[in-house]
Amino acid sequence: MIARIVSPLLAVIFAITSVHAQTPAANPFVGTWKLIAADKLLPDGTRVADYGTEPHGMAIFTADGNFMVEVFRDVRMKFAGNDRAKATFDEYREAQLSGSCLFGTYRVDPASGKVTMKIDRSTFPNNDDTTQVRAYELKGDTLSWKVPARPDGSIPITVLRRMSAQ
């Protein structure tokens, strides 16, 4: 009797954990990554810097399937009044456009070269509670992916270098 109750319960627990966790061999993303480029591919095929020539940022991917990514322009405008609640329209606009951050859960499929990111929250609110599938490329300790195209047709490209594996 107990075995009939415990056995299905264990199966459910195993299924839930296997959905959220991947073995390190199956999940090459696990670790801490430093942003080394934040470019964009223009509709004519030209690749240009999107957040300056030396953008700042990092990404963390945990073994249990959580992630966070931060990208910031290399040069950012300071608020003149030093009060984030009383900035000008231009200061708010520049602050919004000079960074991109998001977090949520993820799953890597090395066989297809795709990562599925379930975005909980993003500095671009339209991405909140969405799922994005991104093709990725991993060469040694350099990871890159293309973000879905923007309305202007440009495609952001994120490039990261591994700092440490967890």
Buried (B, 14 or more C-beta within 10 A) or exposed (E): EEEEEEEEEEEEEEEEEEEBBBEEEEBBBBBBBBBBBBBBBEEEEEEEBBBBEEBBBBBBBBBEBBBBBBBBBEEBBEBEEEEEEEBEEEBEEBBEEBBBBBBBBBBBBBEEEBBBBBBBBBBEEEBEEBEBEBEBEBEEEBBBBBBEEEEEEBBBBBBBBBEEEE
